[in-house]
């Protein structure tokens, strides 16, 4: 069943969960810690990566000894704890990373709890014929090493844990250095849930201070049989060159096309809902729009009716100089524009204030009309800033949108009722996710059919990962028997 998450419903869910918890959760806290939360020491968090891998190895052995029913009981508890503690992790995530929105992050955790597949995703295949029966089973890899991002930290840890445990693996995490406390809270949650379901004390593990060096230990350790990486291009490249089997979930820059057959009113609202969700942190969120020239003004008007603030070209230049900074490559000396970490995931009002514009909290997205070469179109900003490029026809729209996606083959969106246009763009852009006539988050199960994941593996082809992505196929052949027909 699809969950129809409108803004109001998301706020409603958050209010209910906070009430059930019996109190407000503050985002103002400054006392986060990678080893404990309010005096409760995290389970499964180690000073040394080698110790964390040993603990995850013991966790793997314990999962292997469990029946599927027992594994499902653990997953049931993880879902339960994740639902109940969603507002805590959401608030901790915003406080620690200074990015995103508590309400939206809460909704993301509830989505993970509700729509991440468990053991039902693991299915055997049987083939019978003249020579008997051949069975193909989805077996665990062993211990998985998972690298997680700062943009959806605890969501990714819990989503990965459910899928990896369902598949029978142990997991060790190397979380993002800017989100260690939030990620380790989630590691602890998984272990508490496991113990509450009668499982071992430590099923998944992490480290107090994850670094590039601890990632290297993970890459080289003989017990790690599979690496799963969710992050930007640098880290995906590094796991893919590790020499181990790796799943890479990398960067996107999702374009949106709006043609003149679309319901413009709905398109304007859907695009702002998707683009402003968690301040544009999700890798699937709308990053730039290509609008046919005859509907572009109406589209921008509808956007402004739904919480968008339109800035002038001069203001856009001023903002671009703030949100993108020059970074020098220490080896080559070449200077490259990079998104400012001070601006990623910040509220639209905070970004507008940087160029001297004061707005209320009803403004959730900044829009501006730009040309195709503008840095707002070319860079994956992960901020609620949406450039709109006016195009003369659908051919130009598809051509430019494909170029703006930069071959990531991650996600693209389209608002249209013309099935030829929809089909042509989907074929040309070749993305893992293609959302038609809905906000981007429909692509991961919010108001759209299908399971959710926070690890979308475009580069290595697993797509929207689930338990079966973390398995290896094994064949068992029984010759000349068990064909009963
Ligand atoms: P990031 O690339 O800064 O970091 C990801 C993780 O990799 C962190 O844990 C970081 O410490 C680590 N890391 C970075 N370089 C490394 C290296 N050379 N070796 C080992 N570890 C390294 O990511 P972020 O800023 O937290 O997340 C945003 C990026 O991730 C965006 O590009 C976004 O599109 C992408 N992302 C993709 C998905 C997906 O499912 N495809 C999901 C979330 C985020």
Boltz pocket constraint, residues with backbone or C-beta under 6 A from the ligand:
constraints:
  - pocket:
      binder: B
      contacts: [[A, 147], [A, 148], [A, 149], [A, 150], [A, 151], [A, 152], [A, 174], [A, 175], [A, 176], [A, 177], [A, 211], [A, 212], [A, 215], [A, 230], [A, 231], [A, 232], [A, 233], [A, 234], [A, 235], [A, 238], [A, 249], [A, 250], [A, 251], [A, 252], [A, 281], [A, 282], [A, 283], [A, 380], [A, 454], [A, 455], [A, 456], [A, 457], [A, 458]]
      max_distance: 6.0
